[in-house]
Structure formats: C-alpha cells, structure tokens
Amino acid sequence: MIRRWLPLLLLGALVFGVPLTAYGQSGGLPAINLSVDSASTPEQLSTTIQIVILITILSLAPSILIMTTSFTRIVVIFHFLRQAMGTQNAPSNQILIGLALFLTFFTMSPVLREVHSTALQPYLADEIEQQEALTLASAPVKKFMIHHTRGKDLALFADYYADQQAKSPEELSLMVIVPAFMINELRIAFQIGFMLYLPMLLIDMVVAAVLMSLGMMMLPPIMISMPFKILLFVLVDGWYLIVESIINGLR
C-alpha cells in the first residue's frame, strides 16, 4: 500500500513544493512581525488596555452568561428531565443547550433591550463614557437578578461581605448578587427536577412490581418503563408544560 501511494506523494511534493520554494527565493512570501512599540500618547496606551480588557471579557463571556442569566435554571431542568425519562443521550447535549440558549435570550429580552437603549446606544454615539456605560448596563441585570433572588440568599452573602454598606438590595454589588442569584436558580431547578421525577418514578415502581409478580426478575424494568414514560410525556404535552412553567417563573 505504501509503495502504491509513494509515487503520488512524491509527485505532489514536487508540484506544490517547487513553486513555493521558487516563490520564497524571489522574496514574495510575506513576513509576519510581532513587536511591542512604545506609546507616544496616553490615548494610545488607554486604547491598548481597553482592547486587552475587552478580549478578557470575551473569553469569560460563557461564564458571565451562565452566572447572570436564567441559563442555569433552564439547562439543569432539562438535565433532570432527560435523567428522569431514562432516554440516555436523547435529546443530545447540543439540542438541550441550544434550546436553553434560545429560551435564555427569550426570557432575558426585556433586560437586553433596556441595556441596549440605556447603555450601548449612548456609548456608541459618544454620549457617555465607558465607565458610565458599564454602570448603566449593569443596572437592568442587577434588577433582574434581585427580582429572582430571595432576600435570605442575598443576606447570606451580604453578611459575609465586610465592605458592603448597602441600605437596599439595589445598592448591593455584583459580588453579592451573582452568587445569591446562582444558588437561588439551582434551588428552583432542583425543585422542578423533583416534580419531574415523581411521575417517572411511579411508572418505574409499577413496572417493576408487575415484572416481579410475573417472575421476570432478570428483565431490567427500565427497558419496559421507558416507552410508557415517553408515551405519558407526549400525551400530557410535556415540552409545552415545562417551557411554559420556565417562562412564567421568569416573568
């Protein structure tokens, strides 16, 4: 096999290698240089620092999306649903995450519109500075998170944040609001996951009892109960009910 393909490989090397070698000898290949030059004005240094900060924020964008939006609640609920159904990898992770992302953008659309109108557009029009734009952009996000967070969770982190002197929840910093919002989202997702498990567990118990009464102890109950779970989920229009409960819980 190697001897059969060796002439073709040599021919390809000659066809593509010789022109590139001649092109390189003629000085036509571009050179790439990376250098750090000194800034002549403070504005150039400030722009460079802003670019570095922007790249850092973009690299942390997935974490910010998970921590400050409803994505955590939605994707955990979908995970519990798939585990309760016992369907292994159906729907796949890509489908569940894609649906969770679109539902996140749908439920967060009022907040995104407010951020766009109050912070992004004035900043692009050079009406406000960058620091003021960040402050205005964080206000709707903080309002959303505070609205969907218990006071008990906020107090837990506010009590341990020594430098916090806020008199109202709106004055709390993101260092306090974000973790409180996260544990509250996980609490709600686990509550909904428990409610999803109950009917599926009941089907498993009924199927296991019937199999034991018939003496079929070697037959895994999950093989018999999974079609009944899928049938029940389809009959009650499960996807509609779950998405409806998610949207209503995030209003």
C-alpha angles and dihedrals in degrees: 000000000000092000090051094054098036096085091050091050092050090048091051091049090052094046096049101026101052096054091046091049092050090046090052093049090052090058096245099125113100119240122223117212126186115199140159110224127191117256115242095199134032089240091063091052091048092051091051092051090048091053091051091049091048092052090049091051091049091053089053094044095105091053091047090050091052096045102044104035139056092263093104094056094046098047093046090051090051090049092053090047093054092046092049092049091050092220094137106210099359113134092030124231091255092056094046094046092046092051090045090052094051092046089049092054090045095052093041095047095103090053092046092050091051092049090049095050100040102036116011101046096046090047093051089048090054091241095125137026126252095255092051090047091054091049092050092046094051094051097074091042091051090047091053094048094046091050091055097041128085119240088234091062092046091050091051093063097031091059091055094044099089097190094051113113098164119150095195135026091253090063093056117110125241089252087071102032100049099057091041090052091048096053090045091053091049091049092053092044092052091048091053090044090055090052090051092051096053100073092039091051090050091055090049091052094049093048092046091050092050092049092049091049089053092049094245096134095145093059112091109239091217090068091058099035098050096072089050090050091051091047092051092047091051095045094053091043091241100184091054093049094047095047090045092053091048093051094045091048092054099049 
